[in-house]
Amino acid sequence: MENLETIVEELKSIEERMNDLIFDAVRLQLSEGGDELAKETERKLSKARRSLAKCISTLSQPDADDSGD
């Protein structure tokens, strides 16, 4: 069974890749003149990246903080 630290590290890697994808997608859309589409694409990808960041933060908290759930 994978330990939690391994999963957190994988999520961090995915978050970094998501950041790269955000910049690539926006750059592509802007170069094609689709400013509004670029904004919507960036919003969706940013929302997904923030969800990953929240997941990483939650899983990185010490077990003692989980007692309130």
C-alpha positions as CSV (number, residue, x, y, z in Angstrom):
1,M,0.0,0.0,0.0
2,E,1.3,3.5,-0.9
3,N,1.9,5.8,2.0
4,L,0.3,9.2,2.2
5,E,3.6,11.1,1.6
6,T,4.0,9.4,-1.8
7,I,0.5,10.4,-2.8
8,V,1.1,14.0,-1.7
9,E,4.3,14.1,-3.7
10,E,2.5,12.8,-6.8
11,L,-0.2,15.5,-6.3
12,K,2.5,18.2,-6.1
13,S,3.9,16.9,-9.3
14,I,0.5,17.1,-11.0
15,E,0.0,20.6,-9.6
16,E,3.2,21.7,-11.2
17,R,2.2,20.2,-14.5
18,M,-1.2,21.9,-14.2
19,N,0.6,25.2,-13.8
20,D,2.5,24.6,-17.0
21,L,-0.7,23.6,-18.8
22,I,-2.4,26.8,-17.6
23,F,0.4,28.9,-19.1
24,D,0.5,26.9,-22.3
25,A,-3.3,27.0,-22.8
26,V,-3.6,30.7,-22.2
27,R,-0.6,31.4,-24.5
28,L,-2.1,29.3,-27.3
29,Q,-5.5,30.9,-27.0
30,L,-4.1,34.4,-27.0
31,S,-1.9,33.7,-30.0
32,E,-5.1,32.6,-31.9
33,G,-7.0,35.7,-30.9
34,G,-9.5,34.0,-28.6
35,D,-9.2,36.3,-25.6
36,E,-12.5,35.3,-24.0
37,L,-11.8,31.6,-24.6
38,A,-8.4,32.1,-23.0
39,K,-9.9,33.6,-19.9
40,E,-12.4,30.7,-19.6
41,T,-9.7,28.1,-20.1
42,E,-7.5,29.8,-17.5
43,R,-10.4,29.9,-15.0
44,K,-11.2,26.2,-15.4
45,L,-7.5,25.1,-15.1
46,S,-6.9,27.5,-12.2
47,K,-9.9,26.1,-10.4
48,A,-8.6,22.5,-10.9
49,R,-5.1,23.6,-9.7
50,R,-6.6,25.2,-6.6
51,S,-8.5,22.0,-5.8
52,L,-5.2,20.1,-6.1
53,A,-3.5,22.6,-3.7
54,K,-6.3,22.2,-1.2
55,C,-6.0,18.5,-1.4
56,I,-2.2,18.7,-0.8
57,S,-2.7,21.0,2.1
58,T,-5.4,18.7,3.7
59,L,-3.3,15.6,3.3
60,S,-0.2,17.3,4.6
61,Q,-1.7,18.3,7.9
62,P,-0.7,16.3,11.0
63,D,-3.1,13.6,12.1
64,A,-3.8,15.6,15.3
65,D,-5.6,18.2,13.2
66,D,-8.0,15.6,11.8
67,S,-9.7,15.1,15.2
68,G,-12.3,17.8,14.5
69,D,-13.8,16.0,11.4
